[in-house]
Amino acid sequence: MDAKKEIQTAMIMAAGYGSRLRDLTREKPKSLLQIDGHTLLDIQIQKLKKIGINKVIINLHYYGKTIQEHLQAHPYSDIDIIYSEEPEILGTGGGIAQAEKHFGNETIIVVNSDILSDISLQDFIHFYETKKSIAAITVWPSRNYQEYALVRYDAKHQLRGFFLKNSKPAAHQLTGIFMGYYILTPAARSYLRPVFSSVISDFFQPALHQSKKIDIFLHHKIWIDIGTVANYQYATDLISRGKIDLSTILR
C-alpha cells in the first residue's frame, strides 16, 4: 500500500529546552543544531517528504519564533507546515493532544526532532499497515539501562512494558531504546489531554494495562540521540570522518 494514502500527516516534537546540551542551546532550540550543514529539524522534514508526507505539524515553545523564522527563510514549497504553539510546555502527551485539531481522524507519524538515524520510515509505515494495531513504535535493541528507560518487548515484537532508568532487566528479557519515531491512530490519541504529560505514561502504559496490542519495529543500524553535548559531538565527528554518509540518514 502506498504510504501516501495511509499516512499523510506527521508531527515533529520540537518544543523542548534541550537543557542537557548546555551552551549549544542557550540561544537556539536543539532542533536547529546542525549536522553537516543541515539542521536536525530539516533532516526530519526531508525524511518525511521522501515518504509522501504532505502535512507536518511542529510544536513550539522554547525559541519557537526562531524555528518559524528559520523555516520562513528556508521554505518548503511542497509540504504544508503548521505550528502548534505551547505558551506553557506540554510534554509529549500534552503536545500531541494540543495539536489534535490539525489531525482530524487521521493516523499520524510522530517524530522527535533530536535524533539521527538511517531508519527507513517507509518500511516502518509498511510494518504498521500490516499490523493495524492501535499504535507502533520504533526500538533500537539495547541493554543500556544506566542511561535510558528501556522498552520491553516479546518474541512477537509486541510491547510488554517500560523499565525505569537504572532498572536492570532480567537476562531473558528483550529490551531496547525508544527511538523517537512512532505511529498513533486516533484511538491512541484519545487517551491524551492537552496538559503537561508524557505519551508513555498517558497512552502506552494505560493501553498496555487494557491489553491493547502495540507493535515494535526494530531497527539495528544507525541511531544517535542528539540530547547531550557528547552525543552531538560524536555524531558530527562520525560524519566529518566519513563514518556516516548523510545521504543514508536522509533516505
Residue frames as qw, qx, qy, qz and C-alpha x, y, z in Angstrom:
[[0.000, 0.888, 0.459, 0.000, 0.00, 0.00, 0.00],
 [0.360, 0.569, -0.036, 0.739, 1.22, 3.49, -0.76],
 [0.382, -0.355, -0.520, 0.676, 2.20, 5.24, 2.49],
 [0.027, -0.064, -0.104, -0.992, 0.94, 8.48, 0.97],
 [0.498, -0.373, -0.515, -0.590, -2.62, 7.14, 1.06],
 [0.663, -0.414, -0.605, 0.152, -2.39, 5.65, 4.53],
 [0.467, -0.677, -0.221, 0.524, -0.42, 8.29, 6.49],
 [0.404, 0.701, 0.202, 0.552, -0.16, 11.81, 5.12],
 [0.222, -0.886, 0.072, -0.400, 0.39, 13.79, 8.32],
 [0.712, 0.004, -0.476, 0.516, 3.34, 13.93, 10.69],
 [0.345, -0.927, -0.016, -0.145, 4.11, 15.73, 13.92],
 [0.623, 0.337, -0.406, 0.578, 7.64, 16.81, 14.80],
 [0.578, -0.757, -0.266, 0.151, 8.25, 17.33, 18.52],
 [0.538, 0.414, -0.094, 0.728, 10.40, 20.47, 18.77],
 [0.303, -0.857, -0.142, -0.393, 9.23, 22.33, 21.86],
 [0.822, -0.441, -0.223, 0.282, 11.85, 21.09, 24.34],
 [0.224, -0.953, 0.174, 0.103, 14.51, 23.11, 26.12],
 [0.796, 0.444, -0.284, 0.298, 17.50, 20.93, 25.26],
 [0.408, -0.867, 0.233, -0.168, 18.91, 21.62, 28.72],
 [0.880, -0.285, 0.290, 0.245, 21.38, 18.71, 28.59],
 [0.692, 0.500, 0.159, 0.495, 23.06, 20.40, 25.61],
 [0.466, -0.582, -0.145, 0.650, 24.04, 23.33, 27.82],
 [0.076, -0.581, 0.164, 0.793, 25.70, 26.19, 25.87],
 [0.159, 0.075, 0.774, 0.608, 24.73, 24.71, 22.49],
 [0.106, -0.611, -0.709, -0.335, 21.08, 25.54, 23.14],
 [0.223, -0.460, -0.385, 0.769, 21.46, 28.70, 25.18],
 [0.177, 0.484, -0.066, -0.855, 20.45, 30.87, 22.22],
 [0.509, 0.202, -0.560, -0.622, 18.71, 28.41, 19.90],
 [0.879, -0.117, 0.249, -0.390, 16.47, 25.33, 20.11],
 [0.518, -0.341, 0.760, 0.196, 18.13, 21.93, 19.80],
 [0.712, 0.482, 0.511, 0.010, 16.17, 21.21, 16.61],
 [0.422, 0.903, -0.075, 0.000, 18.26, 23.89, 14.86],
 [0.491, -0.594, 0.574, 0.277, 21.61, 22.36, 15.74],
 [0.625, 0.625, -0.329, -0.332, 23.43, 21.48, 12.54],
 [0.767, -0.184, 0.588, 0.176, 24.78, 18.19, 11.28],
 [0.493, 0.040, 0.606, 0.623, 26.89, 18.53, 8.14],
 [0.024, 0.018, -0.286, -0.958, 25.17, 21.78, 7.18],
 [0.433, -0.407, -0.617, -0.516, 21.64, 20.50, 7.82],
 [0.380, -0.361, 0.455, -0.720, 19.61, 21.32, 10.92],
 [0.145, 0.046, 0.967, -0.202, 18.16, 18.38, 12.83],
 [0.475, 0.473, 0.433, -0.603, 14.71, 19.75, 12.04],
 [0.502, 0.577, -0.353, -0.538, 15.36, 19.89, 8.30],
 [0.084, 0.262, -0.955, -0.107, 16.72, 16.36, 8.33],
 [0.300, 0.264, 0.850, -0.343, 13.42, 15.11, 9.77],
 [0.497, 0.596, 0.145, -0.613, 11.32, 17.16, 7.35],
 [0.361, 0.524, -0.637, -0.435, 13.30, 15.82, 4.40],
 [0.066, -0.063, 0.995, -0.051, 12.89, 12.23, 5.63],
 [0.394, 0.434, 0.652, -0.481, 9.15, 12.78, 5.90],
 [0.444, 0.608, -0.197, -0.628, 8.92, 14.36, 2.45],
 [0.172, 0.377, -0.852, -0.318, 10.55, 11.29, 0.92],
 [0.093, 0.178, 0.975, -0.094, 7.76, 9.02, 2.15],
 [0.093, -0.466, -0.653, -0.590, 4.98, 11.22, 0.81],
 [0.209, -0.615, -0.557, 0.517, 4.01, 13.14, 3.94],
 [0.212, 0.569, 0.345, 0.715, 2.27, 16.32, 2.82],
 [0.324, -0.813, -0.058, -0.480, 1.46, 17.96, 6.17],
 [0.603, 0.002, -0.561, 0.567, 3.79, 18.46, 9.14],
 [0.404, -0.862, -0.135, -0.276, 2.75, 19.91, 12.47],
 [0.542, 0.247, -0.479, 0.645, 5.62, 21.25, 14.60],
 [0.479, -0.804, -0.352, 0.031, 5.03, 22.02, 18.27],
 [0.374, 0.554, -0.195, 0.718, 6.78, 25.13, 19.55],
 [0.523, -0.813, -0.236, 0.098, 7.76, 26.54, 22.91],
 [0.538, -0.627, 0.203, 0.525, 11.46, 27.18, 23.60],
 [0.109, -0.446, 0.465, 0.757, 12.75, 29.56, 20.88],
 [0.528, 0.481, 0.700, -0.026, 9.64, 28.77, 18.88],
 [0.327, 0.893, 0.040, -0.307, 9.85, 32.04, 16.96],
 [0.135, -0.643, 0.658, 0.368, 13.41, 31.16, 15.92],
 [0.461, 0.104, 0.866, 0.165, 12.15, 27.89, 14.42],
 [0.444, 0.757, 0.457, -0.146, 9.46, 29.76, 12.49],
 [0.117, 0.888, -0.259, -0.361, 12.00, 32.30, 11.22],
 [0.325, -0.379, 0.800, 0.332, 14.31, 29.50, 10.08],
 [0.451, 0.331, 0.817, 0.140, 11.57, 27.79, 8.09],
 [0.322, 0.882, 0.226, -0.260, 10.42, 31.11, 6.62],
 [0.005, -0.794, 0.484, 0.369, 13.99, 31.71, 5.43],
 [0.003, 0.274, -0.921, -0.276, 14.29, 28.12, 4.13],
 [0.683, 0.140, 0.240, -0.676, 10.74, 27.32, 2.95],
 [0.288, 0.037, 0.938, 0.188, 9.36, 24.01, 1.69],
 [0.378, 0.176, -0.255, -0.872, 7.07, 24.61, -1.26],
 [0.597, -0.004, -0.681, -0.424, 5.65, 21.08, -1.47],
 [0.463, -0.294, -0.792, 0.270, 4.77, 20.36, 2.14],
 [0.315, -0.755, -0.191, -0.543, 2.32, 22.15, 4.42],
 [0.450, 0.013, -0.619, 0.644, 3.95, 23.18, 7.71],
 [0.432, -0.725, -0.280, -0.458, 1.68, 24.10, 10.60],
 [0.214, 0.325, -0.624, 0.678, 2.78, 25.34, 14.02],
 [0.621, -0.600, -0.484, -0.141, 1.22, 24.24, 17.29],
 [0.147, 0.569, -0.401, 0.703, 2.32, 26.81, 19.84],
 [0.667, -0.469, -0.557, 0.159, 2.54, 25.96, 23.53],
 [0.115, -0.842, 0.153, -0.504, 2.60, 29.03, 25.83],
 [0.543, -0.554, 0.589, -0.225, 3.43, 26.54, 28.59],
 [0.286, 0.368, -0.858, -0.216, 5.38, 23.46, 27.58],
 [0.817, -0.093, 0.070, -0.565, 3.15, 20.38, 27.48],
 [0.496, -0.302, 0.813, 0.019, 5.49, 17.41, 27.09],
 [0.025, 0.089, -0.857, -0.506, 4.96, 14.68, 24.52],
 [0.047, 0.465, 0.883, -0.045, 1.45, 13.65, 25.54],
 [0.075, 0.755, 0.369, -0.538, 0.09, 17.14, 26.04],
 [0.011, -0.500, 0.415, 0.760, 1.86, 18.47, 22.96],
 [0.014, 0.113, 0.885, 0.452, 0.25, 15.87, 20.71],
 [0.021, 0.628, 0.756, -0.182, -3.17, 16.46, 22.26],
 [0.004, -0.673, -0.089, 0.735, -2.80, 20.23, 21.83],
 [0.080, 0.363, -0.579, -0.726, -2.27, 19.70, 18.09],
 [0.381, 0.252, 0.888, -0.051, -5.21, 17.31, 17.66],
 [0.427, 0.710, 0.281, -0.484, -7.32, 19.83, 15.75],
 [0.234, 0.671, -0.517, -0.478, -4.80, 19.59, 12.89],
 [0.166, -0.210, 0.954, 0.135, -5.05, 15.78, 12.59],
 [0.681, 0.039, -0.274, -0.678, -8.75, 15.20, 12.04],
 [0.915, -0.161, 0.266, -0.258, -9.43, 11.49, 12.05],
 [0.669, 0.589, -0.452, 0.036, -6.06, 10.57, 10.57],
 [0.894, -0.328, 0.021, 0.305, -3.41, 8.18, 11.78],
 [0.167, 0.947, -0.259, 0.091, -0.17, 10.14, 12.17],
 [0.831, 0.066, -0.276, 0.478, 3.54, 9.50, 12.45],
 [0.340, -0.938, 0.061, -0.020, 5.30, 11.33, 15.29],
 [0.759, 0.355, -0.208, 0.505, 8.99, 12.23, 15.13],
 [0.507, -0.759, -0.040, 0.406, 11.34, 13.57, 17.78],
 [0.412, 0.903, -0.107, 0.061, 13.46, 16.34, 16.29],
 [0.189, -0.823, 0.533, -0.061, 16.66, 15.49, 18.19],
 [0.822, -0.148, 0.546, 0.070, 17.60, 12.14, 16.68],
 [0.306, 0.630, -0.580, -0.417, 19.82, 10.93, 13.86],
 [0.666, -0.037, 0.741, -0.079, 19.00, 7.61, 12.23],
 [0.162, 0.264, -0.710, -0.632, 19.13, 5.82, 8.91],
 [0.398, 0.289, 0.821, -0.288, 15.78, 4.16, 9.64],
 [0.074, -0.181, -0.655, -0.730, 13.50, 3.79, 6.62],
 [0.365, 0.168, 0.433, -0.807, 10.25, 5.46, 7.58],
 [0.635, 0.189, -0.442, -0.604, 8.66, 3.85, 4.51],
 [0.488, 0.044, -0.870, 0.058, 9.48, 0.42, 5.96],
 [0.027, 0.088, 0.700, -0.708, 8.15, 1.47, 9.37],
 [0.522, 0.191, 0.080, -0.828, 4.84, 2.63, 7.90],
 [0.643, 0.149, -0.647, -0.382, 4.54, -0.54, 5.83],
 [0.273, 0.014, -0.888, 0.369, 5.14, -2.55, 9.02],
 [0.273, 0.158, 0.487, -0.814, 2.34, -0.65, 10.76],
 [0.594, 0.205, -0.264, -0.732, 0.00, -1.20, 7.80],
 [0.559, 0.083, -0.812, -0.145, 0.46, -4.97, 8.01],
 [0.216, -0.098, -0.822, 0.518, -0.32, -4.99, 11.75],
 [0.312, -0.551, -0.384, -0.672, -3.13, -2.43, 12.08],
 [0.472, -0.395, -0.636, 0.465, -2.63, -2.08, 15.82],
 [0.159, -0.927, -0.323, 0.102, -3.63, 0.94, 17.90],
 [0.021, -0.943, 0.316, 0.099, -0.02, 2.16, 17.67],
 [0.923, 0.161, -0.068, 0.342, 3.50, 1.16, 16.65],
 [0.240, -0.929, 0.259, 0.114, 6.88, 2.33, 17.92],
 [0.711, 0.545, -0.387, 0.218, 10.46, 2.04, 16.75],
 [0.716, -0.660, 0.228, 0.010, 13.02, 0.47, 19.08],
 [0.443, 0.669, -0.579, 0.146, 16.81, 0.17, 18.91],
 [0.904, -0.281, -0.318, 0.055, 17.80, -3.07, 20.70],
 [0.205, 0.613, -0.481, 0.592, 19.93, -2.24, 23.72],
 [0.688, -0.431, -0.545, 0.209, 20.69, -3.24, 27.33],
 [0.308, 0.279, -0.247, 0.876, 21.87, 0.26, 28.31],
 [0.406, -0.716, -0.563, -0.078, 19.67, 0.64, 31.37],
 [0.479, -0.400, -0.244, 0.742, 22.13, 3.05, 33.03],
 [0.088, -0.164, 0.173, 0.967, 21.37, 5.84, 30.54],
 [0.390, -0.099, -0.458, -0.793, 17.89, 5.01, 29.25],
 [0.609, 0.054, 0.565, -0.555, 14.49, 3.89, 30.47],
 [0.013, -0.170, 0.887, 0.428, 14.31, 0.76, 28.35],
 [0.734, 0.107, -0.137, -0.657, 11.37, -0.61, 26.39],
 [0.386, -0.156, 0.907, -0.071, 10.50, -4.27, 26.96],
 [0.685, 0.300, -0.264, -0.609, 9.06, -6.36, 24.13],
 [0.807, -0.117, 0.563, -0.133, 8.40, -10.03, 23.44],
 [0.443, -0.149, 0.758, 0.454, 9.48, -12.51, 20.77],
 [0.369, 0.632, 0.651, 0.201, 6.49, -11.46, 18.64],
 [0.272, 0.157, 0.094, 0.945, 7.77, -7.87, 18.69],
 [0.306, -0.743, -0.437, -0.404, 4.91, -6.57, 20.78],
 [0.025, -0.578, 0.383, -0.720, 5.28, -4.02, 23.56],
 [0.664, -0.353, -0.652, 0.098, 5.31, -5.50, 27.06],
 [0.474, -0.822, -0.250, 0.193, 6.31, -2.57, 29.24],
 [0.297, 0.804, -0.232, 0.460, 8.86, 0.04, 30.23],
 [0.724, -0.294, -0.375, 0.499, 11.69, -0.06, 32.73],
 [0.197, -0.976, 0.013, 0.092, 12.69, 2.92, 34.82],
 [0.441, 0.733, -0.435, 0.281, 16.17, 4.24, 34.15],
 [0.031, -0.533, 0.756, -0.380, 18.79, 2.27, 36.15],
 [0.818, -0.090, 0.420, -0.384, 16.43, -0.72, 36.44],
 [0.009, -0.418, 0.859, 0.296, 18.38, -3.73, 35.21],
 [0.825, 0.119, -0.173, -0.525, 16.31, -6.12, 33.08],
 [0.820, -0.218, 0.528, -0.033, 16.48, -9.87, 33.55],
 [0.253, -0.384, 0.731, 0.504, 18.80, -11.73, 31.19],
 [0.328, 0.313, 0.862, 0.227, 15.90, -13.33, 29.30],
 [0.232, 0.797, 0.416, -0.372, 14.00, -10.09, 28.70],
 [0.499, 0.416, 0.386, 0.655, 14.13, -8.39, 25.30],
 [0.169, -0.825, -0.245, 0.480, 14.83, -4.68, 25.64],
 [0.498, 0.367, 0.285, 0.732, 15.70, -1.60, 23.63],
 [0.116, -0.362, -0.166, 0.910, 15.61, 2.18, 23.45],
 [0.345, 0.775, 0.508, -0.147, 12.51, 4.04, 22.26],
 [0.550, 0.119, 0.321, 0.761, 13.93, 5.71, 19.12],
 [0.036, 0.491, 0.137, -0.860, 11.52, 8.64, 18.88],
 [0.344, 0.074, -0.556, -0.753, 9.53, 7.56, 15.81],
 [0.209, 0.216, 0.906, -0.299, 6.02, 6.27, 16.46],
 [0.245, -0.238, -0.597, -0.726, 2.63, 5.93, 14.82],
 [0.172, 0.218, 0.684, -0.674, -0.57, 6.87, 16.64],
 [0.068, -0.472, -0.763, -0.436, -4.10, 6.13, 15.48],
 [0.310, -0.530, -0.066, -0.787, -6.99, 8.40, 16.52],
 [0.809, -0.461, -0.339, -0.134, -7.87, 5.76, 19.13],
 [0.705, -0.082, -0.329, 0.623, -4.38, 6.03, 20.61],
 [0.160, 0.303, -0.092, 0.935, -4.55, 9.82, 20.74],
 [0.498, -0.607, -0.352, -0.509, -7.93, 9.70, 22.52],
 [0.734, -0.406, -0.416, 0.351, -6.00, 8.82, 25.70],
 [0.468, 0.030, -0.122, 0.875, -4.16, 12.16, 25.62],
 [0.105, -0.907, -0.399, 0.084, -5.17, 15.53, 27.07],
 [0.419, 0.694, -0.052, 0.583, -3.65, 18.99, 26.41],
 [0.493, -0.842, 0.180, -0.119, -1.96, 19.23, 29.80],
 [0.104, 0.691, -0.713, 0.055, 1.67, 18.57, 30.68],
 [0.892, -0.121, 0.386, -0.202, 2.11, 14.83, 30.30],
 [0.136, -0.443, 0.820, 0.337, 4.10, 12.02, 28.72],
 [0.717, 0.209, -0.398, -0.532, 2.80, 9.91, 25.86],
 [0.409, 0.155, -0.887, 0.145, 4.32, 6.91, 27.64],
 [0.036, 0.102, 0.772, -0.626, 2.51, 7.40, 30.94],
 [0.453, 0.300, 0.262, -0.797, -0.76, 8.69, 29.46],
 [0.760, 0.336, -0.254, -0.495, -1.15, 6.37, 26.47],
 [0.547, 0.348, -0.760, -0.045, 1.30, 3.49, 26.16],
 [0.029, 0.139, -0.874, 0.465, 1.14, 2.27, 29.76],
 [0.557, 0.154, 0.440, -0.687, -2.67, 2.54, 30.17],
 [0.729, 0.360, -0.341, -0.472, -3.18, 0.88, 26.78],
 [0.377, 0.291, -0.873, 0.106, -0.95, -2.00, 27.83],
 [0.228, -0.020, 0.768, -0.599, -2.95, -2.43, 31.04],
 [0.676, 0.323, 0.228, -0.622, -6.05, -2.71, 28.85],
 [0.683, 0.004, 0.700, 0.207, -4.32, -5.40, 26.73],
 [0.524, 0.807, -0.017, -0.271, -4.13, -3.22, 23.64],
 [0.864, 0.091, 0.269, 0.416, -1.72, -4.56, 21.02],
 [0.081, 0.950, -0.214, -0.212, 1.20, -2.21, 20.31],
 [0.930, 0.263, 0.056, 0.250, 3.78, -3.37, 17.80],
 [0.423, -0.741, 0.329, 0.404, 7.54, -2.88, 17.93],
 [0.736, 0.661, -0.070, 0.132, 9.55, -2.11, 14.79],
 [0.723, -0.523, 0.203, 0.403, 13.18, -3.00, 15.47],
 [0.485, 0.847, -0.180, 0.122, 16.00, -1.00, 13.87],
 [0.887, -0.316, 0.059, 0.330, 19.54, -2.37, 14.17],
 [0.626, 0.430, 0.053, 0.648, 21.61, 0.21, 12.29],
 [0.273, 0.226, -0.206, 0.912, 22.32, 3.90, 12.96],
 [0.349, -0.806, -0.408, -0.250, 20.57, 5.69, 15.80],
 [0.421, 0.047, -0.371, 0.827, 22.02, 8.56, 17.82],
 [0.251, -0.841, -0.472, 0.078, 20.17, 10.56, 20.46],
 [0.370, 0.450, -0.073, 0.809, 21.37, 14.16, 20.00],
 [0.468, -0.797, -0.328, -0.196, 20.30, 15.00, 23.54],
 [0.634, -0.684, 0.059, 0.356, 23.71, 15.58, 25.07],
 [0.107, 0.882, -0.385, -0.251, 26.86, 17.51, 24.14],
 [0.406, -0.385, 0.805, 0.194, 28.84, 14.25, 23.96],
 [0.606, 0.360, 0.708, 0.052, 26.35, 12.63, 21.58],
 [0.402, 0.894, 0.088, -0.179, 26.18, 15.72, 19.37],
 [0.053, -0.780, 0.578, 0.235, 29.97, 15.81, 19.14],
 [0.542, -0.109, 0.825, 0.113, 30.03, 12.06, 18.47],
 [0.609, 0.609, 0.506, -0.047, 27.55, 12.42, 15.59],
 [0.298, 0.928, -0.144, -0.171, 29.35, 15.36, 13.99],
 [0.270, -0.622, 0.707, 0.203, 32.68, 13.55, 14.32],
 [0.641, 0.130, 0.751, 0.085, 31.35, 10.39, 12.63],
 [0.552, 0.775, 0.306, -0.032, 30.08, 12.42, 9.69],
 [0.080, 0.921, -0.336, -0.181, 33.22, 14.56, 9.38],
 [0.320, -0.476, 0.800, 0.177, 35.34, 11.37, 9.24],
 [0.513, 0.258, -0.600, -0.557, 33.06, 9.77, 6.67],
 [0.071, -0.024, 0.970, -0.230, 31.87, 7.05, 9.02],
 [0.332, 0.579, 0.686, -0.289, 28.28, 8.11, 8.37],
 [0.128, 0.161, 0.502, 0.840, 27.06, 9.36, 5.00],
 [0.281, 0.250, 0.357, -0.855, 24.27, 11.88, 5.49],
 [0.503, 0.130, -0.509, -0.687, 22.54, 10.53, 2.37],
 [0.397, -0.139, -0.907, 0.024, 21.87, 7.29, 4.28],
 [0.004, 0.293, 0.614, -0.733, 20.25, 9.33, 7.09],
 [0.342, 0.328, -0.019, -0.880, 18.05, 11.19, 4.61],
 [0.166, -0.013, -0.887, -0.431, 16.77, 8.06, 2.86]]
